[in-house]
Structure formats: structure tokens, C-alpha cells
Amino acid sequence: MILDYEPGDKVINPKNKDWGIGQVQSIIKEKVTVNFENVGKKVIKANLIELTKI
């Protein structure tokens, strides 16, 4: 699996748009840590949830 984002990129989670805009903090294998403006840091499994780059 090739991820289309890197640390510093702005993303949204299309399934949870109320989380707001997030900034990618780190990527380790399929786990992407994102700091969202409304809910704070979340670890997203990229193989289960596809983030949208903005």
C-alpha cells in the first residue's frame, strides 16, 4: 500500500468530517497519526480508513 501523504500534509476524514482539518504528524507502516482541530490526535489505520488530502 502506498500512502499519498506525508508529515505536515492537511487531511480530513471523510467519515468523520466533524473532526475538522487534521495535520499528519507521523506515518509508521499503515498507522497515520493526525492532529485534528476538533478532537486532537488520532491514530488512523490507513488500510481501514482513507484520509482525503486537502
CHARMM-style PDB file with segment names, atoms N, HN, CA, C and O in Angstrom:
ATOM      1  N   MET     1       0.844  -1.185   0.000  1.00  0.00      PROA
ATOM      2  CA  MET     1       0.000   0.000   0.000  1.00  0.00      PROA
ATOM      3  C   MET     1       0.886   1.244   0.000  1.00  0.00      PROA
ATOM      4  O   MET     1       1.813   1.350   0.803  1.00  0.00      PROA
ATOM      5  N   ILE     2       0.602   2.173  -0.893  1.00  0.00      PROA
ATOM      6  HN  ILE     2      -0.151   2.086  -1.545  1.00  0.00      PROA
ATOM      7  CA  ILE     2       1.350   3.421  -0.966  1.00  0.00      PROA
ATOM      8  C   ILE     2       0.447   4.543  -0.473  1.00  0.00      PROA
ATOM      9  O   ILE     2      -0.653   4.738  -0.989  1.00  0.00      PROA
ATOM     10  N   LEU     3       0.919   5.279   0.530  1.00  0.00      PROA
ATOM     11  HN  LEU     3       1.813   5.120   0.949  1.00  0.00      PROA
ATOM     12  CA  LEU     3       0.143   6.382   1.075  1.00  0.00      PROA
ATOM     13  C   LEU     3       0.482   7.661   0.329  1.00  0.00      PROA
ATOM     14  O   LEU     3       1.637   7.909  -0.018  1.00  0.00      PROA
ATOM     15  N   ASP     4      -0.539   8.466   0.090  1.00  0.00      PROA
ATOM     16  HN  ASP     4      -1.477   8.265   0.372  1.00  0.00      PROA
ATOM     17  CA  ASP     4      -0.385   9.672  -0.719  1.00  0.00      PROA
ATOM     18  C   ASP     4      -0.184  10.928   0.131  1.00  0.00      PROA
ATOM     19  O   ASP     4      -0.431  12.036  -0.347  1.00  0.00      PROA
ATOM     20  N   TYR     5       0.257  10.778   1.377  1.00  0.00      PROA
ATOM     21  HN  TYR     5       0.458   9.878   1.766  1.00  0.00      PROA
ATOM     22  CA  TYR     5       0.504  11.931   2.220  1.00  0.00      PROA
ATOM     23  C   TYR     5       1.734  11.711   3.064  1.00  0.00      PROA
ATOM     24  O   TYR     5       2.220  10.589   3.209  1.00  0.00      PROA
ATOM     25  N   GLU     6       2.233  12.808   3.622  1.00  0.00      PROA
ATOM     26  HN  GLU     6       1.838  13.719   3.505  1.00  0.00      PROA
ATOM     27  CA  GLU     6       3.441  12.767   4.431  1.00  0.00      PROA
ATOM     28  C   GLU     6       3.281  13.761   5.580  1.00  0.00      PROA
ATOM     29  O   GLU     6       2.372  14.590   5.548  1.00  0.00      PROA
ATOM     30  N   PRO     7       4.141  13.694   6.589  1.00  0.00      PROA
ATOM     31  CA  PRO     7       4.014  14.615   7.721  1.00  0.00      PROA
ATOM     32  C   PRO     7       3.939  16.073   7.267  1.00  0.00      PROA
ATOM     33  O   PRO     7       4.701  16.526   6.413  1.00  0.00      PROA
ATOM     34  N   GLY     8       2.995  16.784   7.871  1.00  0.00      PROA
ATOM     35  HN  GLY     8       2.376  16.416   8.566  1.00  0.00      PROA
ATOM     36  CA  GLY     8       2.778  18.184   7.532  1.00  0.00      PROA
ATOM     37  C   GLY     8       1.594  18.408   6.614  1.00  0.00      PROA
ATOM     38  O   GLY     8       1.065  19.517   6.549  1.00  0.00      PROA
ATOM     39  N   ASP     9       1.163  17.362   5.896  1.00  0.00      PROA
ATOM     40  HN  ASP     9       1.593  16.461   5.949  1.00  0.00      PROA
ATOM     41  CA  ASP     9       0.023  17.494   4.988  1.00  0.00      PROA
ATOM     42  C   ASP     9      -1.272  17.705   5.774  1.00  0.00      PROA
ATOM     43  O   ASP     9      -1.430  17.193   6.882  1.00  0.00      PROA
ATOM     44  N   LYS    10      -2.184  18.459   5.190  1.00  0.00      PROA
ATOM     45  HN  LYS    10      -2.056  18.875   4.290  1.00  0.00      PROA
ATOM     46  CA  LYS    10      -3.514  18.684   5.769  1.00  0.00      PROA
ATOM     47  C   LYS    10      -4.468  17.656   5.176  1.00  0.00      PROA
ATOM     48  O   LYS    10      -4.476  17.427   3.967  1.00  0.00      PROA
ATOM     49  N   VAL    11      -5.275  17.037   6.039  1.00  0.00      PROA
ATOM     50  HN  VAL    11      -5.269  17.222   7.022  1.00  0.00      PROA
ATOM     51  CA  VAL    11      -6.201  15.989   5.611  1.00  0.00      PROA
ATOM     52  C   VAL    11      -7.538  16.139   6.334  1.00  0.00      PROA
ATOM     53  O   VAL    11      -7.645  16.845   7.337  1.00  0.00      PROA
ATOM     54  N   ILE    12      -8.555  15.457   5.801  1.00  0.00      PROA
ATOM     55  HN  ILE    12      -8.468  14.883   4.986  1.00  0.00      PROA
ATOM     56  CA  ILE    12      -9.816  15.293   6.509  1.00  0.00      PROA
ATOM     57  C   ILE    12     -10.167  13.815   6.490  1.00  0.00      PROA
ATOM     58  O   ILE    12      -9.718  13.062   5.625  1.00  0.00      PROA
ATOM     59  N   ASN    13     -10.978  13.416   7.458  1.00  0.00      PROA
ATOM     60  HN  ASN    13     -11.343  14.027   8.160  1.00  0.00      PROA
ATOM     61  CA  ASN    13     -11.500  12.056   7.479  1.00  0.00      PROA
ATOM     62  C   ASN    13     -12.926  12.145   6.942  1.00  0.00      PROA
ATOM     63  O   ASN    13     -13.811  12.637   7.642  1.00  0.00      PROA
ATOM     64  N   PRO    14     -13.170  11.679   5.712  1.00  0.00      PROA
ATOM     65  CA  PRO    14     -14.495  11.830   5.098  1.00  0.00      PROA
ATOM     66  C   PRO    14     -15.623  11.188   5.904  1.00  0.00      PROA
ATOM     67  O   PRO    14     -16.777  11.601   5.782  1.00  0.00      PROA
ATOM     68  N   LYS    15     -15.310  10.190   6.721  1.00  0.00      PROA
ATOM     69  HN  LYS    15     -14.373   9.855   6.820  1.00  0.00      PROA
ATOM     70  CA  LYS    15     -16.346   9.526   7.521  1.00  0.00      PROA
ATOM     71  C   LYS    15     -16.627  10.271   8.825  1.00  0.00      PROA
ATOM     72  O   LYS    15     -17.636  10.010   9.480  1.00  0.00      PROA
ATOM     73  N   ASN    16     -15.746  11.194   9.206  1.00  0.00      PROA
ATOM     74  HN  ASN    16     -14.926  11.406   8.673  1.00  0.00      PROA
ATOM     75  CA  ASN    16     -15.918  11.984  10.426  1.00  0.00      PROA
ATOM     76  C   ASN    16     -15.534  13.433  10.146  1.00  0.00      PROA
ATOM     77  O   ASN    16     -14.565  13.943  10.708  1.00  0.00      PROA
ATOM     78  N   LYS    17     -16.288  14.087   9.284  1.00  0.00      PROA
ATOM     79  HN  LYS    17     -17.075  13.673   8.828  1.00  0.00      PROA
ATOM     80  CA  LYS    17     -15.947  15.456   8.879  1.00  0.00      PROA
ATOM     81  C   LYS    17     -15.995  16.435  10.049  1.00  0.00      PROA
ATOM     82  O   LYS    17     -15.342  17.478  10.013  1.00  0.00      PROA
ATOM     83  N   ASP    18     -16.771  16.099  11.095  1.00  0.00      PROA
ATOM     84  HN  ASP    18     -17.301  15.251  11.123  1.00  0.00      PROA
ATOM     85  CA  ASP    18     -16.863  16.983  12.259  1.00  0.00      PROA
ATOM     86  C   ASP    18     -15.554  17.029  13.055  1.00  0.00      PROA
ATOM     87  O   ASP    18     -15.406  17.873  13.938  1.00  0.00      PROA
ATOM     88  N   TRP    19     -14.600  16.135  12.756  1.00  0.00      PROA
ATOM     89  HN  TRP    19     -14.720  15.449  12.038  1.00  0.00      PROA
ATOM     90  CA  TRP    19     -13.288  16.202  13.406  1.00  0.00      PROA
ATOM     91  C   TRP    19     -12.527  17.437  12.937  1.00  0.00      PROA
ATOM     92  O   TRP    19     -11.606  17.892  13.615  1.00  0.00      PROA
ATOM     93  N   GLY    20     -12.900  17.976  11.794  1.00  0.00      PROA
ATOM     94  HN  GLY    20     -13.648  17.606  11.243  1.00  0.00      PROA
ATOM     95  CA  GLY    20     -12.231  19.145  11.246  1.00  0.00      PROA
ATOM     96  C   GLY    20     -10.999  18.769  10.440  1.00  0.00      PROA
ATOM     97  O   GLY    20     -10.776  17.604  10.111  1.00  0.00      PROA
ATOM     98  N   ILE    21     -10.211  19.779  10.133  1.00  0.00      PROA
ATOM     99  HN  ILE    21     -10.392  20.726  10.400  1.00  0.00      PROA
ATOM    100  CA  ILE    21      -8.985  19.583   9.358  1.00  0.00      PROA
ATOM    101  C   ILE    21      -7.910  19.041  10.282  1.00  0.00      PROA
ATOM    102  O   ILE    21      -7.762  19.492  11.418  1.00  0.00      PROA
ATOM    103  N   GLY    22      -7.165  18.070   9.781  1.00  0.00      PROA
ATOM    104  HN  GLY    22      -7.285  17.704   8.859  1.00  0.00      PROA
ATOM    105  CA  GLY    22      -6.079  17.487  10.554  1.00  0.00      PROA
ATOM    106  C   GLY    22      -4.744  17.668   9.848  1.00  0.00      PROA
ATOM    107  O   GLY    22      -4.674  17.822   8.629  1.00  0.00      PROA
ATOM    108  N   GLN    23      -3.695  17.645  10.650  1.00  0.00      PROA
ATOM    109  HN  GLN    23      -3.752  17.520  11.641  1.00  0.00      PROA
ATOM    110  CA  GLN    23      -2.344  17.707  10.094  1.00  0.00      PROA
ATOM    111  C   GLN    23      -1.642  16.397  10.420  1.00  0.00      PROA
ATOM    112  O   GLN    23      -1.591  15.975  11.575  1.00  0.00      PROA
ATOM    113  N   VAL    24      -1.101  15.757   9.380  1.00  0.00      PROA
ATOM    114  HN  VAL    24      -1.142  16.099   8.441  1.00  0.00      PROA
ATOM    115  CA  VAL    24      -0.387  14.496   9.564  1.00  0.00      PROA
ATOM    116  C   VAL    24       0.865  14.749  10.400  1.00  0.00      PROA
ATOM    117  O   VAL    24       1.680  15.610  10.067  1.00  0.00      PROA
ATOM    118  N   GLN    25       1.012  13.989  11.493  1.00  0.00      PROA
ATOM    119  HN  GLN    25       0.350  13.290  11.763  1.00  0.00      PROA
ATOM    120  CA  GLN    25       2.156  14.116  12.380  1.00  0.00      PROA
ATOM    121  C   GLN    25       3.236  13.088  12.046  1.00  0.00      PROA
ATOM    122  O   GLN    25       4.420  13.416  11.962  1.00  0.00      PROA
ATOM    123  N   SER    26       2.804  11.830  11.856  1.00  0.00      PROA
ATOM    124  HN  SER    26       1.842  11.564  11.925  1.00  0.00      PROA
ATOM    125  CA  SER    26       3.766  10.776  11.547  1.00  0.00      PROA
ATOM    126  C   SER    26       3.065   9.638  10.821  1.00  0.00      PROA
ATOM    127  O   SER    26       1.845   9.489  10.883  1.00  0.00      PROA
ATOM    128  N   ILE    27       3.872   8.841  10.133  1.00  0.00      PROA
ATOM    129  HN  ILE    27       4.864   8.962  10.083  1.00  0.00      PROA
ATOM    130  CA  ILE    27       3.373   7.658   9.433  1.00  0.00      PROA
ATOM    131  C   ILE    27       4.324   6.516   9.760  1.00  0.00      PROA
ATOM    132  O   ILE    27       5.513   6.576   9.446  1.00  0.00      PROA
ATOM    133  N   ILE    28       3.789   5.473  10.396  1.00  0.00      PROA
ATOM    134  HN  ILE    28       2.823   5.424  10.652  1.00  0.00      PROA
ATOM    135  CA  ILE    28       4.578   4.281  10.717  1.00  0.00      PROA
ATOM    136  C   ILE    28       3.804   3.079  10.189  1.00  0.00      PROA
ATOM    137  O   ILE    28       2.765   2.696  10.726  1.00  0.00      PROA
ATOM    138  N   LYS    29       4.343   2.496   9.118  1.00  0.00      PROA
ATOM    139  HN  LYS    29       5.188   2.807   8.681  1.00  0.00      PROA
ATOM    140  CA  LYS    29       3.666   1.414   8.388  1.00  0.00      PROA
ATOM    141  C   LYS    29       2.294   1.899   7.963  1.00  0.00      PROA
ATOM    142  O   LYS    29       2.201   2.881   7.228  1.00  0.00      PROA
ATOM    143  N   GLU    30       1.193   1.228   8.412  1.00  0.00      PROA
ATOM    144  HN  GLU    30       1.268   0.429   9.009  1.00  0.00      PROA
ATOM    145  CA  GLU    30      -0.141   1.664   7.998  1.00  0.00      PROA
ATOM    146  C   GLU    30      -0.798   2.586   9.014  1.00  0.00      PROA
ATOM    147  O   GLU    30      -1.953   2.971   8.831  1.00  0.00      PROA
ATOM    148  N   LYS    31      -0.087   2.953  10.086  1.00  0.00      PROA
ATOM    149  HN  LYS    31       0.851   2.641  10.235  1.00  0.00      PROA
ATOM    150  CA  LYS    31      -0.662   3.827  11.116  1.00  0.00      PROA
ATOM    151  C   LYS    31      -0.237   5.276  10.900  1.00  0.00      PROA
ATOM    152  O   LYS    31       0.948   5.610  10.886  1.00  0.00      PROA
ATOM    153  N   VAL    32      -1.252   6.121  10.734  1.00  0.00      PROA
ATOM    154  HN  VAL    32      -2.214   5.850  10.746  1.00  0.00      PROA
ATOM    155  CA  VAL    32      -1.014   7.545  10.483  1.00  0.00      PROA
ATOM    156  C   VAL    32      -1.523   8.321  11.699  1.00  0.00      PROA
ATOM    157  O   VAL    32      -2.700   8.227  12.048  1.00  0.00      PROA
ATOM    158  N   THR    33      -0.649   9.078  12.334  1.00  0.00      PROA
ATOM    159  HN  THR    33       0.307   9.154  12.051  1.00  0.00      PROA
ATOM    160  CA  THR    33      -1.053   9.921  13.458  1.00  0.00      PROA
ATOM    161  C   THR    33      -1.390  11.301  12.913  1.00  0.00      PROA
ATOM    162  O   THR    33      -0.580  11.945  12.247  1.00  0.00      PROA
ATOM    163  N   VAL    34      -2.618  11.738  13.216  1.00  0.00      PROA
ATOM    164  HN  VAL    34      -3.277  11.214  13.757  1.00  0.00      PROA
ATOM    165  CA  VAL    34      -3.112  13.017  12.706  1.00  0.00      PROA
ATOM    166  C   VAL    34      -3.616  13.848  13.880  1.00  0.00      PROA
ATOM    167  O   VAL    34      -4.315  13.333  14.753  1.00  0.00      PROA
ATOM    168  N   ASN    35      -3.264  15.126  13.905  1.00  0.00      PROA
ATOM    169  HN  ASN    35      -2.696  15.544  13.196  1.00  0.00      PROA
ATOM    170  CA  ASN    35      -3.755  16.046  14.922  1.00  0.00      PROA
ATOM    171  C   ASN    35      -4.914  16.830  14.309  1.00  0.00      PROA
ATOM    172  O   ASN    35      -4.700  17.725  13.492  1.00  0.00      PROA
ATOM    173  N   PHE    36      -6.159  16.488  14.713  1.00  0.00      PROA
ATOM    174  HN  PHE    36      -6.333  15.761  15.377  1.00  0.00      PROA
ATOM    175  CA  PHE    36      -7.354  17.141  14.187  1.00  0.00      PROA
ATOM    176  C   PHE    36      -7.722  18.342  15.043  1.00  0.00      PROA
ATOM    177  O   PHE    36      -7.527  18.329  16.258  1.00  0.00      PROA
ATOM    178  N   GLU    37      -8.261  19.391  14.401  1.00  0.00      PROA
ATOM    179  HN  GLU    37      -8.420  19.402  13.414  1.00  0.00      PROA
ATOM    180  CA  GLU    37      -8.556  20.628  15.103  1.00  0.00      PROA
ATOM    181  C   GLU    37      -9.651  20.483  16.159  1.00  0.00      PROA
ATOM    182  O   GLU    37      -9.628  21.206  17.155  1.00  0.00      PROA
ATOM    183  N   ASN    38     -10.607  19.576  15.974  1.00  0.00      PROA
ATOM    184  HN  ASN    38     -10.626  18.989  15.164  1.00  0.00      PROA
ATOM    185  CA  ASN    38     -11.731  19.467  16.913  1.00  0.00      PROA
ATOM    186  C   ASN    38     -11.631  18.316  17.900  1.00  0.00      PROA
ATOM    187  O   ASN    38     -12.312  18.336  18.925  1.00  0.00      PROA
ATOM    188  N   VAL    39     -10.804  17.311  17.624  1.00  0.00      PROA
ATOM    189  HN  VAL    39     -10.250  17.295  16.792  1.00  0.00      PROA
ATOM    190  CA  VAL    39     -10.742  16.133  18.501  1.00  0.00      PROA
ATOM    191  C   VAL    39      -9.331  15.764  18.937  1.00  0.00      PROA
ATOM    192  O   VAL    39      -9.149  14.784  19.660  1.00  0.00      PROA
ATOM    193  N   GLY    40      -8.338  16.523  18.516  1.00  0.00      PROA
ATOM    194  HN  GLY    40      -8.486  17.319  17.929  1.00  0.00      PROA
ATOM    195  CA  GLY    40      -6.964  16.240  18.911  1.00  0.00      PROA
ATOM    196  C   GLY    40      -6.336  15.123  18.100  1.00  0.00      PROA
ATOM    197  O   GLY    40      -6.723  14.864  16.960  1.00  0.00      PROA
ATOM    198  N   LYS    41      -5.356  14.463  18.712  1.00  0.00      PROA
ATOM    199  HN  LYS    41      -5.041  14.673  19.638  1.00  0.00      PROA
ATOM    200  CA  LYS    41      -4.601  13.426  17.988  1.00  0.00      PROA
ATOM    201  C   LYS    41      -5.372  12.124  17.893  1.00  0.00      PROA
ATOM    202  O   LYS    41      -5.973  11.650  18.857  1.00  0.00      PROA
ATOM    203  N   LYS    42      -5.331  11.568  16.699  1.00  0.00      PROA
ATOM    204  HN  LYS    42      -4.842  11.953  15.916  1.00  0.00      PROA
ATOM    205  CA  LYS    42      -5.938  10.265  16.422  1.00  0.00      PROA
ATOM    206  C   LYS    42      -4.943   9.441  15.619  1.00  0.00      PROA
ATOM    207  O   LYS    42      -4.243   9.961  14.750  1.00  0.00      PROA
ATOM    208  N   VAL    43      -4.892   8.147  15.922  1.00  0.00      PROA
ATOM    209  HN  VAL    43      -5.461   7.725  16.627  1.00  0.00      PROA
ATOM    210  CA  VAL    43      -4.078   7.217  15.134  1.00  0.00      PROA
ATOM    211  C   VAL    43      -5.038   6.495  14.198  1.00  0.00      PROA
ATOM    212  O   VAL    43      -5.953   5.799  14.639  1.00  0.00      PROA
ATOM    213  N   ILE    44      -4.815   6.673  12.908  1.00  0.00      PROA
ATOM    214  HN  ILE    44      -4.072   7.238  12.550  1.00  0.00      PROA
ATOM    215  CA  ILE    44      -5.688   6.136  11.866  1.00  0.00      PROA
ATOM    216  C   ILE    44      -4.986   4.969  11.195  1.00  0.00      PROA
ATOM    217  O   ILE    44      -3.824   5.077  10.801  1.00  0.00      PROA
ATOM    218  N   LYS    45      -5.691   3.855  11.064  1.00  0.00      PROA
ATOM    219  HN  LYS    45      -6.634   3.767  11.384  1.00  0.00      PROA
ATOM    220  CA  LYS    45      -5.151   2.734  10.288  1.00  0.00      PROA
ATOM    221  C   LYS    45      -5.514   2.984   8.832  1.00  0.00      PROA
ATOM    222  O   LYS    45      -6.675   2.869   8.439  1.00  0.00      PROA
ATOM    223  N   ALA    46      -4.504   3.327   8.037  1.00  0.00      PROA
ATOM    224  HN  ALA    46      -3.561   3.420   8.356  1.00  0.00      PROA
ATOM    225  CA  ALA    46      -4.722   3.733   6.645  1.00  0.00      PROA
ATOM    226  C   ALA    46      -5.299   2.613   5.786  1.00  0.00      PROA
ATOM    227  O   ALA    46      -5.889   2.878   4.738  1.00  0.00      PROA
ATOM    228  N   ASN    47      -5.134   1.362   6.221  1.00  0.00      PROA
ATOM    229  HN  ASN    47      -4.655   1.147   7.072  1.00  0.00      PROA
ATOM    230  CA  ASN    47      -5.704   0.268   5.429  1.00  0.00      PROA
ATOM    231  C   ASN    47      -7.211   0.116   5.707  1.00  0.00      PROA
ATOM    232  O   ASN    47      -7.896  -0.615   4.991  1.00  0.00      PROA
ATOM    233  N   LEU    48      -7.734   0.804   6.747  1.00  0.00      PROA
ATOM    234  HN  LEU    48      -7.177   1.397   7.328  1.00  0.00      PROA
ATOM    235  CA  LEU    48      -9.168   0.739   7.051  1.00  0.00      PROA
ATOM    236  C   LEU    48      -9.895   2.047   6.755  1.00  0.00      PROA
ATOM    237  O   LEU    48     -11.060   2.025   6.356  1.00  0.00      PROA
ATOM    238  N   ILE    49      -9.231   3.180   6.941  1.00  0.00      PROA
ATOM    239  HN  ILE    49      -8.285   3.198   7.265  1.00  0.00      PROA
ATOM    240  CA  ILE    49      -9.840   4.492   6.730  1.00  0.00      PROA
ATOM    241  C   ILE    49      -8.967   5.283   5.764  1.00  0.00      PROA
ATOM    242  O   ILE    49      -7.765   5.441   5.978  1.00  0.00      PROA
ATOM    243  N   GLU    50      -9.582   5.767   4.716  1.00  0.00      PROA
ATOM    244  HN  GLU    50     -10.558   5.639   4.542  1.00  0.00      PROA
ATOM    245  CA  GLU    50      -8.825   6.554   3.727  1.00  0.00      PROA
ATOM    246  C   GLU    50      -9.007   8.037   4.005  1.00  0.00      PROA
ATOM    247  O   GLU    50     -10.115   8.562   3.903  1.00  0.00      PROA
ATOM    248  N   LEU    51      -7.931   8.704   4.354  1.00  0.00      PROA
ATOM    249  HN  LEU    51      -7.030   8.277   4.437  1.00  0.00      PROA
ATOM    250  CA  LEU    51      -7.961  10.136   4.579  1.00  0.00      PROA
ATOM    251  C   LEU    51      -7.914  10.862   3.246  1.00  0.00      PROA
ATOM    252  O   LEU    51      -7.334  10.368   2.280  1.00  0.00      PROA
ATOM    253  N   THR    52      -8.528  12.039   3.200  1.00  0.00      PROA
ATOM    254  HN  THR    52      -9.000  12.440   3.985  1.00  0.00      PROA
ATOM    255  CA  THR    52      -8.524  12.849   1.988  1.00  0.00      PROA
ATOM    256  C   THR    52      -7.594  14.024   2.179  1.00  0.00      PROA
ATOM    257  O   THR    52      -7.756  14.811   3.112  1.00  0.00      PROA
ATOM    258  N   LYS    53      -6.613  14.145   1.290  1.00  0.00      PROA
ATOM    259  HN  LYS    53      -6.481  13.506   0.532  1.00  0.00      PROA
ATOM    260  CA  LYS    53      -5.648  15.230   1.340  1.00  0.00      PROA
ATOM    261  C   LYS    53      -6.311  16.505   0.827  1.00  0.00      PROA
ATOM    262  O   LYS    53      -7.036  16.474  -0.168  1.00  0.00      PROA
ATOM    263  N   ILE    54      -6.064  17.622   1.502  1.00  0.00      PROA
ATOM    264  HN  ILE    54      -5.475  17.647   2.310  1.00  0.00      PROA
ATOM    265  CA  ILE    54      -6.631  18.899   1.043  1.00  0.00      PROA
ATOM    266  C   ILE    54      -5.550  19.908   0.765  1.00  0.00      PROA
ATOM    267  OT1 ILE    54      -5.846  21.036   0.371  1.00  0.00      PROA
TER     268      ILE     54
END
